[in-house]
Amino acid sequence: MFLPSFDLKGKTAVVSGAGRGIGRAIAIGLAEAGADVALLARTEEDLKETSSVIEKLGNKTLVLPTDVTKRDQVHNSVSKVISEWGKIDILVNNAGMNIRSKALEATDEEWQKIMDTNLKSAFMMSQEAGKIMKEHESGGKIINIASVAGQVALRTGVVYAATKAALMQMTKVLAMEWGQHGINVNSIGPWYFKTPLTEKLLADEEYVNDILAVTPLKRIGELPELVGPVVFLSSEAGNYVTGQTLFVDGGMTIHGF
């Protein structure tokens, strides 16, 4: 047999930002692959909707309203997962946000809010889950949702870009430190996907044409096309991949703008 397993049956996963968009799709996709999924986000109503979809598949969920920029809330949510399920096999750090300010207009408050949401939260979640994975000697998979903006210069804004570039570098260092404990750490760099957050941008025909002009596949991504790589990196199929950023971008980063 040369085909490794993509099956996640018996695995437990934690997904931040799981109430909407990419995080919701990833959480449901991990469940479809067999995992039980703990759902983290600030809005409980959104988490309950995601949970109801997963439970219809026959999987277990935990709804954990959490502000992942706060250490005490991160610690408490991870502790609840351990109390209920005894382990964490997969962590997906998806929580993120942006304020599209020009560099000369970005405020200190905007800088801190974006940094805390996109970078600090991923580190704290990784640190808390990593401790569990190391202590239990079970290994695990950590996947950070970065962006093509961490690789090439875009009009998404300098603060957002800085967080995503830092997230990709953090991925490498954690992979180097934690590989000896059987913990794989990777990141995924998406380009544009159809989500509620991108709906207004993608309604602008001129904006979409600019996107397609630098996308070799000449189309916007569909969420299942992002979920597949997450399942791969979460499964046995990804056991010998660590410290990498997989760009799921229709080929955009092979040339940039």
N, C-alpha and C positions, 0 to 999 in steps of 0.2 A: 504494500500500500504506500503510495507516494502522496496521496491527497490528505493533508492534515485536516483536522476538524475545525469547522466554523461554528459548531454547536456550543451554546452557552448554558445549556441545561445544568442546573445545580449551582450556577454562579450568582453572586450578588453584586449589583452595580449601584453606584451613587452618581446622579447626574444633577449638576447645578444649572440654574436657569431652565428648569424642566417644564415650565408652565406654557411656554409659547415657542413658535418658530422652530429654529434648529434644535434647541434643547428638547422640546416636546417630541420632535421626530426621532431624535436619537434615543430617547427613553423608550418610546414605543418600539423602535427597531431592535433594541437590545432585548426587550421582552419577547418580541417575535422570534428572536434567536434562542430564547429559552431562559433568559436571566430574570430574577426578581429584582425590582428596581426601586431604590429610595429616591424620592423626588424632592429637590430643594429649589425654592424660589421665595420671593417675598410675598407673592399674592396667593393665598390659600385657595381661592376659588379656581384659579387656573390650574393649580396642582391637582385639585380634585377631579377636574375634567380629564386631565392626562391619566390620572389613576383609574378612572372608570373605564377608559379604553383598554388599559393594560389588564385590568382584572377580568374583563370579558374574554381575554386570551387565556385565562386560567393561571396567570402569574400573580405573585404577591407584590404588593407595593407598600411603601411607607410615605405618607404625606407629611413633609417636614418644612413648614414655613420658616424660612431662614434668611437673614440678611448676611450674606457670605462675606461682607466687608468687616464684620464684627467677630473677633476671635472667640468670645464666649458663646455666641450662637453657633459658630462653626463647630466648636468642641462639643457642645451639647447635642447637635444633630448627629455627628459621627458617633458619639456615645450611644445614642438611641438606636442607631443601626446595629452596633455591636451587641447591645442589650437584646434586641429582637432576633437578629440573625447570626450573631457570633463571629462574623467575618466581613471583610470587604475585598472582593476580587477585582473589581473594576471601578475606577473613578474617572468621570468625564467632567473636566472643568470647562463649562460652557458659558457661565454667567459673564455678560459683557454689556457695554453701552458705549455711546459716543455722543459728543457734542461737536458739531462740525464748525468750529471756529477757526478763522485764519490765525496764523502764528502771532501776529502783532495784536490780535484781539483776544487771545485766550487768557483767561483770568487764573489766578492762583486756585480759586475754588473749583473751576472746571478741571484744572490739572489734577488736583487731589482726588476729585470724584471719579475721574476716568481711571487714574492709577489704582485707586482702591478697588474699583469694581473689576477691572480687567486683569490686573497683575497681582496685587496683594491678596485678593480672594483666592486666586489659583494657587499661590504659594501656601497660604494657610490651609486650604483644603488638602493639598498634596502632603503637607507636613503632618497633619492630623491622621490622614489615611495611611501615609507611609510608615508612621510609627506602629500602627496596627499591623500592617503587612509584615514589617520586620519582626515585631514581637511574636507574632503567631507563626513565623517562619513558613508562611504560605505563599509568599511572593504576590504578584499582582500586576495589573495593567493600569497605568495612568495616562490619560489622553487629554491634552490641552487643545482647546479650539482657538487657534491663532487667526491669521489672516494673510492674504497676499500683501496686505499693507505693511507687514513686517519685513517684506523682502524687496518691494519696489515702492517708489514714491508715487503716492496717489493723492487725490483731493479729499480724502477722508479726514485729513487734519493731522498735524504734527504730534499731538498728544496721543491720539489713538494709535498712530503708527509706532510711536516709541514704546507703548505698552505691548504691542504685538511682536515687535522685534525682541524686546526683553523676554517675553514669554517663550519665544523660540530658543533663545539662549539659555534660559532657565531650564527648559526641557533637556538640553544637552548636559548641563551640569548635574541635574538630578539623575539622569540616566547613568552618568559616570559614577556618581557616588553610590547609587542604590542597586546597580546591576548585580553586585555581589550578594545581594539579598533576594535575588530572583524577581526584582521589580523592574518591569519595562516602562519607560517613560517616552512618549512620543507626542507629537502635535500634528494637527491638521490645519492647513491654510486654505480656507475657502475663498472663492471669488464671489460673484453675485448669485444668490439663490432666491427663489420665490418664497418670501415669508411675509407676515403682516408688517414687519419693520421696513421691508424694502418696497412695499406696495406702492407708496407715493412716488418714490424715485423711479420705479420701473414703469410708471404711468406716463413718464416724460419721454416721448419718442426720440427726441434729440439726445437725451442722456443714454438711453438704451443703445442708440446707434453708435455712440462713443464707446460703450462697453463692447459691443460686438466687433467693432473695428480692430480691437486688440485681443480678441478671443478666437483662436484658430477654429474651434468647433462651431463658432457663429451662433451661439444660443445661450440663454440663461440657464443655470443649473436647476435641476429638480431635487427636492429634498432626499428622496431615496438614493440618489447618487452620492450624497454625503454620508448617509447612514451606512452604506456598504463598507467604506473604508474604516469607519469606527468599529464595526463588528469584526472586520479582519484584524485590526490591531488589538482588539479585546480577546481574541480567540487563540487557540493553539496555533493557528495558521500564522500568527504574528509573533511567535515565541522568540525568533532570532532577529527581531527588528527593535532597536532601541536608540534613543537620542536623535531620531529623525523627524523632519517635518515633511509630511506628504501634502503637496499642493493639489487640491481638488478644484481645479480652476479652468477647465476647458482648454488648457495650454497657455493661459495668459502670461504666466511668469517666464516663459521661454524667451519673451522679448520685451514685455512691459510696454509703456507708452512711448 
